[in-house]
Amino acid sequence: MAPPRRPAPRTPDAPQQDHGPRAPERLKQRSPHGAHAAPAPPREVLAPGQTPWSTEPESSFSTWARRFFRGLVVVVLLLAAISGIRSWIAPNRTPQTVVSGQSSFPSDDARAVGTRYAVAYLTWDENNPDARPAQTGLDLAAGLDSRAGWNGRGKQTADVAYPGQVTPDPSGVTAVVDVRVRVHTFIRQGSNAFAAGPIVWERLSVPVAQTASRVVVSGPPTFVPDERAPLPSNMPDAGKPDDDLTAATEKDAEAFFSAYAESDNKVSAVTAPGSTIRSLNGAVKFGELKDWQVYAGNDDERQATAAVTWNGVGDTTLDQTYTLTLRRTVATDGAQRWQVAAVG
């Protein structure tokens, strides 16, 4: 095996000869087009004060768009600033569900309480003074005076009451109940004797309040006038009269009301097939047909009105007005007639 070769001794570099100052070398830049690309044209020498770029005129649309977006940015920043300041002053809170007093107030309970209290309030007897406070105390709020303004004198009895509208306060805690009450009055005949007087209807507005457990009367009621009111101007019109059909069906109308007053069997014989009309079952007797009118419509069904006089007990008579539905029926022999299909 041959011994390893030892590296030869390094000879010193030869001294460089000084040929004097060298010319500056130009840095060569590699052209992207290769070594044989054509040289770039020399730049044009700028005059003193000349800008090294050129300007082009801007179109009107570009100017408008630039100004529009600049203004839009300003508006957005202003809105953001305003909303931020508002959030500092009044931070957002979770909105609570708003429930109107009309929907949350227990109107049925209010009618029941207001009606019972109205009857007790309008009933008194000086010969039995403790009876009234015991009745008014059933619905009056605790702590209020159960005498409810009565001075302890006289006699009066309320026996029938009809509740009407319940008007809650916007808070949903209190309300007023409209109640109409029939009252039997009494006239003093002696020191402790009374005779029956007129029977009258009185109207009360009863204040009530909703507590955690029930509805209670929150104070004394007030009298409300029960005045008459005219009919509304937009009452529905019955339609155009059909005088020919009115004359042709008048006798049939008289026969119907005569049967209508007597029994179900008789009225079923004169009504349209498939219709069920209950009679008055002898409560009154047919007196006369004071007015009868059939109105224009289609060939199968018409509306009619009838003014009827009923005979009551003794020589009493009472006039009433009915609205009826007539239906055209065809018999097996081809005969046609109009019969009552519904009353009211």
LOPA-278845 format. One record per residue: residue in one letter; x negated, y, z negated of N, C-alpha, C, O in turn. Coordinates in pm, whole numbers, padded with zeros to 5 digits, always signed. Example, Ala and Ser with C-alpha at 12.3 -4.5 7.8 and 13.67 -1.06 7.14 Angstrom:
A-01319-00569-00780-01230-00450-00780-01320-00330-00780-01424-00332-00846
S-01285-00225-00708-01367-00106-00714-01290+00003-00787-01341+00114-00804
# end
This chain:
M-00084-00118+00000+00000+00000+00000-00089+00124+00000-00182+00137-00079
A-00055+00217+00093-00140+00337+00108-00112+00433-00002+00004+00450-00042
P-00215+00496-00052-00195+00595-00161-00119+00716-00109-00128+00748+00010
P-00045+00785-00197+00033+00902-00153-00058+01014-00108-00170+01033-00156
R-00001+01087-00012-00081+01195+00045-00070+01316-00044+00038+01350-00092
R-00180+01379-00065-00184+01499-00147-00162+01618-00056-00213+01622+00055
P-00085+01716-00103-00061+01832-00017-00188+01907+00011-00276+01921-00073
A-00195+01953+00133-00314+02026+00175-00319+02159+00106-00215+02217+00078
P-00434+02208+00079-00445+02339+00011-00391+02448+00100-00407+02447+00222
R-00324+02542+00033-00258+02653+00105-00360+02761+00134-00433+02810+00047
T-00361+02792+00257-00455+02896+00298-00392+03030+00280-00272+03047+00302
P-00473+03127+00241-00416+03260+00223-00373+03319+00353-00431+03294+00458
D-00262+03403+00342-00210+03465+00464-00312+03562+00518-00394+03623+00449
A-00301+03568+00644-00393+03660+00710-00350+03802+00682-00231+03832+00682
P-00444+03888+00660-00406+04027+00631-00338+04089+00750-00377+04070+00865
Q-00228+04168+00718-00154+04234+00825-00229+04356+00870-00288+04431+00792
Q-00225+04370+00994-00291+04486+01051-00198+04604+01053-00081+04591+01088
D-00248+04717+01016-00168+04839+01012-00181+04907+01144-00286+04959+01181
H-00067+04907+01218-00066+04970+01350-00009+05108+01344+00019+05167+01448
G+00011+05163+01225+00064+05297+01215+00214+05294+01189+00272+05186+01180
P+00275+05407+01178+00422+05412+01150+00501+05346+01262+00475+05364+01381
R+00603+05268+01216+00690+05198+01314+00808+05283+01349+00854+05364+01269
A+00857+05263+01467+00982+05333+01509+01100+05274+01436+01106+05152+01414
P+01193+05358+01397+01311+05305+01323+01387+05204+01406+01412+05221+01526
E+01421+05100+01336+01495+04994+01406+01645+05025+01407+01699+05072+01306
R+01711+05002+01515+01856+05021+01529+01927+04892+01492+01897+04784+01542
L+02027+04909+01400+02104+04792+01360+02191+04748+01476+02262+04828+01537
K+02184+04625+01503+02264+04570+01611+02393+04513+01556+02392+04435+01462
Q+02506+04553+01617+02640+04504+01575+02689+04406+01678+02690+04432+01798
R+02729+04295+01628+02775+04189+01719+02910+04228+01777+03003+04258+01703
S+02919+04226+01902+03046+04261+01969+03138+04141+01965+03094+04027+01982
P+03268+04167+01944+03362+04052+01947+03377+03992+02082+03431+03882+02098
H+03328+04063+02181+03344+04011+02319+03219+03940+02368+03208+03904+02485
G+03128+03922+02277+03008+03851+02317+02893+03945+02346+02904+04068+02339
A+02784+03884+02377+02664+03962+02398+02666+04040+02527+02595+04140+02538
H+02743+03999+02622+02744+04061+02755+02858+04157+02771+02887+04197+02884
A+02928+04197+02660+03040+04291+02673+02989+04427+02710+02876+04463+02679
A+03076+04504+02778+03037+04638+02822+03028+04731+02705+03109+04717+02613
P+02939+04820+02700+02926+04913+02587+03044+05006+02578+03100+05044+02681
A+03084+05045+02452+03198+05134+02431+03165+05273+02478+03050+05316+02467
P+03264+05345+02531+03236+05481+02579+03203+05570+02461+03255+05549+02352
P+03120+05667+02480+03081+05757+02370+03200+05842+02326+03285+05878+02406
R+03203+05872+02195+03310+05955+02141+03295+06098+02190+03187+06151+02216
E+03417+06157+02199+03418+06297+02241+03379+06384+02123+03428+06364+02012
V+03295+06478+02147+03248+06567+02041+03358+06667+02008+03410+06733+02098
L+03395+06678+01876+03501+06768+01834+03448+06908+01820+03334+06931+01780
A+03534+07001+01855+03498+07142+01839+03509+07179+01693+03582+07114+01618
P+03440+07282+01651+03449+07324+01510+03594+07362+01473+03659+07436+01546
G+03646+07309+01357+03782+07338+01309+03890+07251+01370+04007+07264+01334
Q+03852+07164+01463+03951+07077+01527+03975+06954+01440+03881+06892+01391
T+04107+06919+01419+04142+06802+01338+04115+06675+01415+04133+06669+01537
P+04073+06575+01344+04039+06449+01414+04160+06362+01442+04144+06240+01455
W+04279+06417+01452+04398+06341+01491+04490+06429+01571+04471+06550+01579
S+04588+06367+01629+04684+06443+01711+04823+06422+01655+04851+06314+01602
T+04912+06518+01665+05050+06511+01616+05146+06491+01730+05125+06538+01842
E+05256+06417+01699+05362+06394+01796+05493+06450+01742+05515+06440+01621
P+05578+06506+01821+05707+06563+01773+05797+06452+01718+05805+06345+01778
E+05866+06476+01601+05955+06380+01536+06098+06399+01587+06144+06512+01603
S+06171+06286+01613+06308+06295+01664+06402+06344+01554+06372+06334+01435
S+06519+06399+01597+06618+06450+01500+06675+06338+01415+06703+06360+01297
F+06693+06218+01471+06747+06106+01394+06649+06066+01283+06689+06037+01171
S+06521+06064+01317+06421+06028+01215+06421+06130+01103+06409+06095+00985
T+06434+06259+01141+06438+06363+01038+06559+06346+00948+06548+06357+00826
W+06677+06319+01008+06801+06301+00929+06791+06179+00838+06828+06185+00720
A+06739+06067+00892+06728+05945+00812+06631+05964+00696+06657+05918+00584
R+06519+06034+00722+06423+06058+00615+06485+06143+00504+06467+06114+00386
R+06558+06248+00543+06621+06334+00442+06732+06261+00367+06749+06279+00247
F+06809+06176+00441+06918+06102+00376+06865+06006+00270+06914+06005+00157
F+06765+05927+00305+06712+05831+00208+06641+05901+00093+06641+05852-00020
R+06581+06016+00123+06518+06091+00014+06625+06142-00083+06607+06136-00205
G+06738+06194-00028+06846+06238-00116+06911+06124-00191+06950+06140-00306
L+06922+06006-00126+06981+05890-00193+06896+05847-00312+06949+05811-00417
V+06768+05850-00294+06678+05814-00405+06695+05911-00521+06695+05871-00637
V+06708+06041-00489+06725+06142-00594+06855+06118-00670+06858+06126-00793
V+06965+06089-00597+07094+06064-00663+07087+05943-00753+07138+05946-00865
V+07025+05835-00705+07014+05714-00786+06935+05741-00913+06972+05694-01021
L+06828+05816-00900+06748+05848-01018+06825+05933-01118+06813+05914-01239
L+06906+06030-01066+06987+06112-01156+07091+06029-01229+07111+06045-01349
L+07159+05938-01155+07260+05853-01220+07195+05763-01325+07251+05743-01433
A+07080+05710-01294+07011+05625-01391+06974+05703-01515+06983+05653-01627
A+06932+05829-01495+06896+05911-01610+07018+05943-01696+07012+05937-01818
I+07131+05978-01628+07253+06012-01703+07304+05893-01781+07337+05905-01899
S+07311+05776-01715+07360+05656-01785+07268+05617-01900+07314+05567-02002
G+07140+05640-01883+07048+05609-01991+07069+05698-02111+07067+05652-02225
I+07090+05829-02086+07115+05922-02196+07245+05889-02265+07254+05894-02388
R+07348+05853-02185+07477+05817-02244+07464+05693-02333+07526+05686-02439
S+07384+05596-02289+07366+05475-02370+07292+05505-02500+07310+05434-02600
W+07207+05610-02499+07142+05647-02624+07242+05708-02722+07240+05678-02841
I+07330+05794-02668+07425+05863-02755+07536+05769-02801+07567+05762-02920
A+07597+05697-02707+07708+05606-02739+07679+05472-02676+07717+05449-02562
P+07613+05382-02746+07580+05250-02689+07705+05171-02659+07810+05189-02721
N+07693+05083-02561+07807+05002-02520+07850+04910-02632+07768+04849-02701
R+07980+04901-02647+08037+04809-02745+08128+04712-02673+08182+04743-02567
T+08144+04595-02729+08229+04493-02669+08374+04540-02672+08427+04564-02780
P+08441+04553-02555+08579+04602-02555+08671+04505-02625+08661+04383-02606
Q+08761+04560-02705+08858+04478-02775+08985+04467-02694+09023+04561-02624
T+09050+04353-02703+09175+04332-02631+09284+04419-02691+09312+04412-02811
V+09345+04501-02606+09450+04592-02651+09584+04522-02635+09619+04477-02526
V+09657+04513-02744+09790+04450-02743+09892+04558-02772+09884+04624-02876
S+09988+04577-02683+10088+04682-02703+10179+04645-02817+10199+04528-02849
G+10236+04751-02880+10327+04728-02991+10451+04651-02948+10508+04575-03026
Q+10494+04673-02821+10614+04606-02774+10595+04455-02767+10687+04380-02799
S+10474+04410-02724+10452+04266-02708+10419+04196-02839+10449+04078-02854
S+10356+04268-02937+10313+04204-03059+10415+04214-03171+10411+04133-03264
F+10505+04309-03165+10600+04327-03274+10707+04218-03268+10761+04191-03161
P+10740+04154-03383+10842+04047-03385+10984+04106-03375+11048+04130-03477
S+11030+04128-03254+11158+04195-03233+11276+04114-03286+11371+04171-03340
D+11271+03982-03271+11383+03899-03318+11398+03910-03471+11509+03924-03522
D+11286+03902-03541+11292+03917-03687+11340+04057-03725+11415+04073-03821
A+11295+04156-03650+11337+04293-03680+11487+04310-03662+11551+04378-03743
R+11545+04249-03559+11690+04258-03539+11765+04191-03654+11864+04244-03704
A+11718+04073-03696+11785+04002-03805+11780+04082-03935+11881+04094-04004
V+11663+04135-03967+11648+04212-04091+11727+04342-04083+11797+04378-04178
G+11716+04413-03970+11787+04540-03956+11937+04524-03959+12007+04610-04014
T+11989+04415-03902+12134+04393-03899+12187+04362-04039+12287+04419-04082
R+12119+04273-04110+12166+04238-04244+12159+04359-04337+12247+04381-04420
Y+12053+04437-04322+12040+04553-04410+12147+04659-04377+12198+04725-04467
A+12180+04675-04248+12281+04773-04211+12417+04740-04273+12489+04830-04317
V+12452+04611-04276+12579+04570-04338+12577+04599-04487+12675+04651-04542
A+12466+04567-04554+12456+04594-04698+12453+04743-04727+12509+04788-04826
Y+12388+04819-04641+12374+04963-04662+12510+05035-04654+12533+05130-04728
L+12598+04988-04566+12728+05054-04546+12838+04988-04629+12956+05014-04603
T+12806+04907-04724+12903+04843-04813+12877+04888-04958+12765+04878-05008
W+12984+04938-05024+12971+04975-05165+13107+04971-05233+13211+04978-05167
D+13104+04960-05363+13227+04957-05444+13192+05007-05583+13110+04947-05654
E+13254+05117-05621+13222+05174-05752+13267+05086-05867+13216+05098-05978
N+13363+04994-05840+13405+04900-05943+13307+04784-05958+13315+04709-06055
N+13216+04769-05865+13112+04665-05873+12981+04727-05824+12932+04689-05717
P+12922+04819-05899+12807+04895-05850+12680+04815-05833+12591+04857-05759
D+12668+04700-05899+12544+04623-05890+12537+04534-05766+12431+04481-05732
A+12652+04518-05697+12653+04429-05581+12570+04486-05465+12499+04411-05399
R+12579+04616-05442+12507+04674-05328+12355+04668-05344+12288+04626-05250
P+12297+04709-05458+12151+04698-05472+12100+04555-05458+11989+04532-05410
A+12181+04458-05501+12137+04318-05487+12128+04277-05340+12042+04198-05303
Q+12217+04332-05257+12216+04297-05114+12109+04376-05038+12037+04319-04956
T+12097+04504-05065+11994+04582-04995+11853+04537-05034+11760+04549-04954
G+11838+04486-05157+11707+04442-05201+11655+04319-05129+11537+04287-05139
L+11743+04248-05056+11698+04130-04982+11601+04166-04870+11513+04086-04837
D+11615+04284-04813+11533+04322-04698+11454+04450-04720+11366+04480-04640
L+11481+04524-04825+11409+04648-04851+11269+04618-04903+11251+04527-04983
A+11170+04695-04859+11032+04674-04902+11021+04692-05053+11090+04775-05112
A+10934+04614-05115+10914+04621-05259+10868+04760-05299+10784+04821-05232
G+10924+04811-05410+10887+04943-05459+10979+05054-05416+10972+05164-05471
L+11067+05028-05319+11161+05130-05275+11291+05119-05355+11325+05013-05407
D+11363+05229-05363+11486+05236-05442+11597+05156-05374+11637+05190-05263
S+11647+05052-05439+11751+04967-05380+11888+05035-05379+11981+04985-05315
R+11903+05148-05447+12030+05221-05438+12045+05286-05301+12156+05312-05256
A+11934+05312-05236+11931+05359-05097+12020+05481-05075+12091+05488-04974
G+12017+05575-05166+12086+05701-05146+12231+05706-05187+12292+05813-05178
W+12290+05595-05233+12433+05595-05271+12448+05656-05410+12368+05630-05500
N+12554+05739-05426+12575+05806-05554+12659+05724-05651+12686+05770-05762
G+12701+05602-05611+12777+05516-05701+12926+05539-05701+12996+05485-05788
R+12979+05618-05608+13123+05646-05604+13183+05594-05474+13114+05582-05373
G+13317+05562-05479+13392+05524-05360+13387+05375-05331+13331+05295-05406
K+13450+05341-05216+13457+05201-05173+13455+05195-05021+13518+05276-04952
Q+13381+05099-04970+13370+05080-04824+13314+04941-04799+13236+04889-04879
T+13354+04880-04687+13309+04745-04654+13269+04738-04508+13345+04780-04420
A+13151+04686-04481+13105+04659-04344+13105+04508-04324+13055+04433-04408
D+13161+04463-04211+13173+04318-04193+13115+04266-04061+13081+04148-04054
V+13102+04348-03960+13050+04303-03830+12940+04400-03786+12956+04521-03795
A+12829+04344-03739+12718+04427-03693+12655+04365-03569+12643+04243-03558
Y+12615+04450-03476+12553+04406-03351+12420+04480-03333+12419+04602-03317
P+12309+04407-03335+12179+04473-03313+12158+04503-03166+12207+04433-03077
G+12083+04610-03144+12051+04648-03006+11902+04653-02984+11831+04558-03015
Q+11854+04762-02930+11714+04775-02891+11624+04792-03013+11660+04859-03110
V+11507+04730-03005+11401+04749-03104+11291+04832-03039+11237+04794-02935
T+11258+04945-03101+11157+05036-03045+11037+05040-03138+11040+05111-03239
P+10929+04967-03106+10810+04967-03192+10731+05096-03178+10736+05163-03074
D+10658+05129-03281+10561+05238-03277+10439+05191-03197+10411+05071-03194
P+10365+05283-03132+10245+05239-03057+10146+05159-03140+10070+05080-03085
S+10145+05178-03270+10053+05102-03355+10092+04956-03367+10008+04872-03400
G+10219+04924-03340+10266+04786-03354+10296+04746-03497+10318+04628-03523
V+10297+04841-03591+10322+04809-03731+10466+04840-03769+10528+04764-03843
T+10519+04950-03721+10656+04991-03755+10743+04994-03630+10693+04992-03518
A+10875+04999-03653+10971+05005-03543+11104+05054-03599+11122+05064-03720
V+11196+05085-03509+11333+05118-03548+11426+05024-03473+11405+04993-03356
V+11530+04979-03543+11628+04886-03487+11761+04958-03472+11810+05018-03568
D+11819+04953-03354+11948+05014-03327+12058+04913-03362+12060+04803-03306
V+12148+04948-03454+12252+04855-03502+12387+04927-03500+12400+05040-03546
R+12489+04858-03445+12626+04908-03447+12707+04824-03546+12705+04701-03541
V+12778+04892-03635+12843+04825-03748+12991+04865-03753+13026+04982-03738
R+13077+04764-03773+13219+04791-03794+13244+04808-03943+13202+04724-04023
V+13312+04919-03981+13329+04955-04122+13478+04970-04155+13552+05036-04083
H+13519+04907-04265+13654+04923-04319+13647+05029-04430+13580+05009-04531
T+13715+05138-04410+13714+05244-04511+13832+05228-04606+13931+05162-04575
F+13818+05290-04724+13924+05285-04826+13949+05426-04879+13857+05507-04892
I+14077+05453-04909+14118+05584-04958+14157+05569-05105+14232+05478-05142
R+14107+05658-05187+14135+05652-05330+14283+05682-05357+14339+05779-05307
Q+14345+05595-05438+14484+05611-05476+14501+05646-05624+14607+05692-05664
G+14403+05627-05701+14407+05657-05845+14266+05665-05896+14171+05684-05820
S+14253+05650-06026+14119+05659-06084+14029+05546-06036+13912+05568-06008
N+14084+05422-06027+14005+05308-05982+14075+05227-05873+14034+05115-05844
A+14179+05282-05814+14256+05211-05711+14226+05269-05574+14207+05390-05558
F+14221+05179-05472+14193+05221-05335+14290+05153-05239+14331+05039-05262
A+14327+05223-05134+14410+05168-05028+14330+05163-04899+14242+05246-04876
A+14361+05065-04814+14288+05048-04689+14304+05171-04600+14413+05225-04584
G+14192+05214-04544+14192+05328-04454+14156+05286-04312+14166+05168-04279
P+14116+05379-04229+14084+05346-04089+13964+05253-04078+13875+05251-04163
I+13964+05177-03970+13848+05094-03935+13768+05169-03829+13823+05209-03726
V+13640+05189-03854+13557+05269-03764+13429+05193-03730+13389+05099-03799
W+13367+05236-03621+13236+05183-03582+13131+05291-03608+13148+05406-03569
E+13025+05252-03674+12914+05342-03701+12785+05284-03647+12768+05162-03639
R+12694+05372-03608+12568+05331-03546+12452+05380-03632+12446+05497-03668
L+12361+05290-03662+12248+05320-03748+12115+05294-03676+12106+05206-03590
S+12015+05372-03711+11877+05346-03671+11801+05305-03795+11773+05387-03883
V+11766+05176-03804+11706+05119-03924+11555+05109-03905+11509+05041-03813
P+11473+05175-03993+11328+05164-03982+11278+05034-04047+11320+04999-04157
V+11190+04965-03980+11134+04840-04031+10983+04844-04014+10929+04925-03938
A+10916+04754-04087+10769+04744-04080+10729+04597-04085+10795+04515-04149
Q+10621+04566-04015+10569+04429-04012+10460+04413-04117+10357+04481-04112
T+10482+04323-04213+10382+04294-04315+10314+04161-04282+10342+04099-04179
A+10226+04118-04369+10155+03993-04345+10247+03872-04353+10218+03768-04294
S+10358+03885-04425+10446+03769-04446+10578+03779-04370+10631+03676-04328
R+10633+03900-04352+10765+03913-04290+10789+04058-04250+10706+04146-04274
V+10905+04081-04189+10948+04216-04154+11037+04268-04267+11124+04196-04316
V+11014+04393-04309+11092+04453-04417+11144+04589-04372+11090+04650-04279
V+11248+04635-04439+11300+04770-04414+11209+04868-04487+11181+04851-04606
S+11164+04969-04416+11062+05059-04471+11118+05192-04521+11042+05276-04569
G+11250+05213-04512+11307+05338-04558+11455+05344-04530+11512+05248-04477
P+11520+05454-04566+11664+05466-04544+11697+05480-04395+11623+05546-04322
P+11807+05420-04349+11848+05436-04210+11902+05576-04184+11923+05654-04277
T+11923+05607-04059+11984+05734-04019+12099+05706-03924+12095+05611-03846
F+12204+05790-03932+12317+05777-03841+12278+05829-03702+12207+05929-03689
V+12326+05759-03599+12299+05795-03460+12433+05811-03388+12519+05724-03403
P+12455+05916-03312+12582+05932-03240+12599+05827-03131+12506+05798-03057
D+12716+05772-03124+12747+05670-03023+12833+05734-02915+12953+05709-02908
E+12772+05817-02832+12846+05897-02734+12865+05821-02603+12792+05727-02572
R+12965+05864-02529+12992+05803-02400+12895+05857-02295+12843+05968-02307
A+12873+05775-02192+12782+05815-02085+12847+05783-01951+12917+05682-01941
P+12827+05864-01849+12885+05836-01717+12814+05720-01648+12704+05681-01686
L+12880+05666-01547+12819+05560-01467+12700+05614-01389+12699+05732-01354
P+12601+05530-01363+12488+05577-01283+12529+05608-01140+12625+05551-01088
S+12457+05699-01079+12491+05741-00943+12459+05634-00838+12509+05641-00726
N+12375+05536-00874+12335+05433-00778+12408+05300-00801+12352+05193-00780
M+12534+05308-00845+12613+05186-00861+12625+05111-00728+12645+05174-00624
P+12612+04978-00728+12621+04902-00602+12759+04914-00539+12861+04912-00608
D+12759+04925-00408+12884+04938-00332+12937+04800-00300+12861+04710-00264
A+13070+04783-00312+13131+04652-00284+13124+04616-00137+13121+04498-00103
G+13121+04714-00050+13115+04687+00092+13231+04750+00169+13311+04825+00113
K+13238+04718+00294+13342+04773+00380+13468+04688+00368+13461+04566+00382
P+13584+04750+00342+13708+04672+00326+13749+04604+00456+13731+04657+00566
D+13805+04484+00440+13865+04410+00553+14015+04408+00528+14066+04321+00457
D+14085+04504+00586+14228+04520+00559+14311+04403+00611+14410+04365+00548
D+14273+04346+00725+14350+04234+00781+14343+04112+00689+14445+04051+00659
L+14222+04077+00645+14209+03961+00557+14268+03991+00420+14317+03899+00354
T+14266+04114+00376+14328+04151+00249+14477+04122+00252+14531+04063+00158
A+14544+04164+00358+14689+04142+00370+14721+03993+00385+14823+03946+00335
A+14633+03919+00455+14661+03778+00479+14642+03691+00354+14699+03582+00348
T+14566+03737+00257+14535+03655+00139+14599+03706+00010+14572+03651-00097
E+14682+03808+00016+14737+03865-00107+14826+03766-00181+14818+03757-00303
K+14910+03693-00112+14997+03594-00177+14917+03481-00239+14951+03432-00347
D+14809+03440-00172+14723+03336-00229+14656+03386-00357+14635+03308-00450
A+14622+03515-00363+14561+03571-00484+14661+03570-00600+14623+03540-00713
E+14785+03603-00574+14886+03599-00680+14905+03457-00733+14917+03437-00854
A+14907+03359-00641+14922+03220-00685+14802+03176-00769+14817+03101-00865
F+14682+03222-00732+14564+03184-00809+14571+03239-00951+14549+03164-01046
F+14603+03369-00969+14602+03427-01103+14716+03373-01189+14703+03365-01311
S+14826+03337-01127+14934+03274-01204+14888+03139-01260+14915+03107-01376
A+14817+03059-01176+14764+02931-01222+14647+02951-01318+14630+02872-01411
Y+14568+03054-01295+14451+03083-01378+14490+03111-01523+14415+03081-01616
A+14608+03169-01542+14654+03200-01678+14707+03077-01750+14711+03076-01873
E+14750+02973-01678+14823+02864-01742+14735+02745-01782+14722+02718-01902
S+14674+02674-01686+14602+02551-01721+14495+02519-01618+14495+02572-01507
D+14401+02430-01658+14294+02390-01569+14347+02309-01451+14297+02323-01339
N+14447+02227-01474+14502+02145-01366+14564+02232-01257+14547+02206-01138
K+14637+02335-01299+14703+02420-01200+14601+02505-01123+14615+02524-01002
V+14499+02555-01192+14403+02639-01122+14316+02557-01028+14272+02608-00925
S+14290+02430-01060+14208+02346-00972+14279+02317-00840+14214+02288-00740
A+14412+02323-00840+14488+02295-00717+14480+02409-00616+14511+02389-00499
V+14440+02529-00660+14438+02644-00569+14298+02699-00547+14282+02803-00483
T+14195+02633-00599+14058+02679-00578+13995+02604-00462+14047+02502-00418
A+13884+02656-00412+13815+02596-00299+13758+02460-00338+13719+02442-00453
P+13753+02364-00246+13698+02232-00276+13553+02242-00323+13474+02318-00268
G+13521+02164-00427+13387+02165-00483+13364+02270-00589+13256+02274-00648
S+13462+02356-00617+13448+02461-00717+13521+02421-00844+13627+02358-00839
T+13464+02459-00960+13525+02432-01090+13545+02565-01163+13448+02635-01194
I+13672+02598-01189+13705+02723-01257+13793+02690-01376+13899+02628-01361
R+13749+02731-01495+13829+02709-01616+13938+02815-01627+13917+02930-01591
S+14055+02773-01677+14169+02865-01690+14165+02935-01825+14082+02906-01910
L+14259+03032-01842+14275+03101-01970+14358+03020-02068+14372+03058-02185
N+14413+02909-02022+14483+02811-02106+14595+02874-02189+14609+02845-02308
G+14676+02961-02125+14796+03014-02189+14774+03128-02286+14868+03169-02354
A+14651+03182-02294+14627+03295-02385+14710+03416-02346+14753+03493-02432
V+14732+03435-02217+14817+03543-02164+14900+03486-02049+14878+03373-02005
K+14994+03566-02002+15073+03527-01886+15052+03628-01774+15030+03746-01798
F+15060+03577-01650+15039+03664-01535+15156+03760-01521+15272+03720-01517
G+15123+03891-01514+15226+03992-01495+15241+04029-01348+15344+04000-01286
E+15138+04094-01293+15142+04132-01152+15000+04157-01100+14906+04181-01175
L+14991+04150-00968+14866+04184-00901+14878+04330-00855+14941+04359-00753
K+14817+04420-00931+14832+04561-00903+14749+04607-00782+14788+04700-00711
D+14637+04541-00759+14554+04579-00644+14474+04457-00599+14428+04377-00682
W+14457+04444-00469+14382+04332-00411+14305+04383-00290+14362+04447-00202
Q+14175+04353-00286+14093+04401-00174+13986+04298-00141+13909+04256-00227
V+13983+04258-00011+13879+04169+00041+13785+04254+00127+13828+04344+00198
Y+13655+04223+00118+13555+04303+00188+13494+04227+00304+13495+04103+00307
A+13442+04302+00399+13382+04242+00519+13261+04158+00481+13193+04185+00382
G+13234+04055+00562+13122+03966+00536+13109+03865+00649+13144+03896+00763
N+13060+03745+00618+13044+03643+00721+13173+03563+00737+13274+03592+00673
D+13169+03464+00822+13290+03388+00854+13322+03280+00753+13429+03220+00761
D+13235+03254+00659+13256+03145+00564+13276+03190+00421+13336+03117+00342
E+13228+03311+00383+13237+03354+00243+13253+03505+00236+13189+03580+00310
R+13341+03549+00146+13368+03691+00128+13376+03725-00021+13398+03638-00105
Q+13358+03856-00051+13376+03909-00186+13509+03984-00192+13550+04048-00095
A+13576+03977-00309+13704+04044-00328+13715+04096-00470+13648+04047-00560
T+13801+04197-00489+13830+04250-00622+13981+04248-00644+14059+04266-00550
A+14021+04227-00771+14164+04219-00805+14188+04293-00935+14115+04274-01032
A+14291+04377-00936+14338+04442-01058+14464+04370-01104+14566+04371-01035
V+14455+04307-01223+14561+04218-01271+14620+04274-01399+14548+04326-01485
T+14753+04263-01412+14820+04298-01537+14858+04170-01609+14931+04087-01555
W+14807+04153-01732+14838+04038-01814+14945+04076-01918+14941+04185-01975
N+15038+03985-01939+15141+04003-02042+15097+03932-02169+15071+03812-02168
G+15091+04009-02280+15052+03951-02407+15172+03921-02494+15283+03901-02444
V+15150+03916-02624+15258+03888-02719+15352+04007-02726+15307+04122-02730
G+15481+03980-02726+15581+04088-02732+15582+04164-02602+15586+04105-02494
D+15579+04296-02612+15582+04379-02492+15444+04437-02458+15434+04537-02387
T+15339+04374-02509+15203+04421-02482+15156+04376-02344+15175+04260-02307
T+15096+04467-02270+15033+04436-02141+14891+04489-02142+14858+04584-02213
L+14808+04427-02060+14668+04468-02051+14621+04451-01907+14635+04344-01848
D+14565+04559-01852+14513+04556-01715+14365+04524-01716+14288+04579-01795
Q+14326+04434-01626+14185+04397-01610+14150+04387-01463+14237+04362-01379
T+14023+04407-01431+13974+04400-01294+13875+04285-01280+13783+04272-01362
Y+13893+04203-01178+13811+04085-01155+13738+04097-01021+13785+04160-00927
T+13620+04034-01017+13546+04018-00892+13546+03870-00857+13512+03786-00941
L+13582+03837-00735+13596+03698-00694+13517+03669-00567+13486+03760-00489
T+13485+03542-00548+13422+03494-00425+13521+03406-00352+13570+03308-00410
L+13551+03437-00228+13644+03359-00145+13564+03275-00046+13461+03319+00005
R+13613+03154-00021+13547+03064+00073+13650+03012+00173+13762+02977+00136
R+13611+03009+00299+13700+02961+00404+13701+02808+00405+13595+02745+00408
T+13819+02750+00402+13833+02605+00405+13919+02566+00527+14004+02643+00572
V+13895+02444+00578+13967+02394+00695+14035+02263+00655+13968+02169+00611
A+14167+02257+00670+14243+02137+00636+14225+02031+00744+14169+02057+00850
T+14275+01911+00715+14262+01800+00811+14340+01826+00939+14304+01775+01045
D+14446+01905+00930+14524+01936+01050+14469+02056+01125+14530+02103+01222
G+14351+02108+01080+14289+02222+01148+14330+02356+01095+14279+02459+01140
A+14421+02360+01000+14465+02488+00944+14354+02547+00857+14287+02474+00784
Q+14335+02679+00866+14231+02748+00791+14294+02838+00686+14400+02897+00707
R+14226+02848+00571+14270+02937+00467+14151+02977+00380+14047+02911+00380
W+14169+03088+00306+14066+03137+00216+14110+03109+00073+14220+03144+00031
Q+14018+03043-00001+14049+03008-00140+13939+03061-00235+13826+03084-00194
V+13977+03078-00361+13884+03131-00460+13781+03023-00494+13816+02911-00529
A+13653+03060-00482+13544+02967-00514+13478+03002-00647+13418+02914-00709
A+13486+03127-00693+13423+03168-00818+13488+03296-00868+13534+03379-00789
V+13491+03310-00999+13542+03431-01064+13425+03499-01135+13354+03437-01214
G+13406+03627-01105+13298+03703-01167+13172+03698-01086+13071+03757-01125
# end
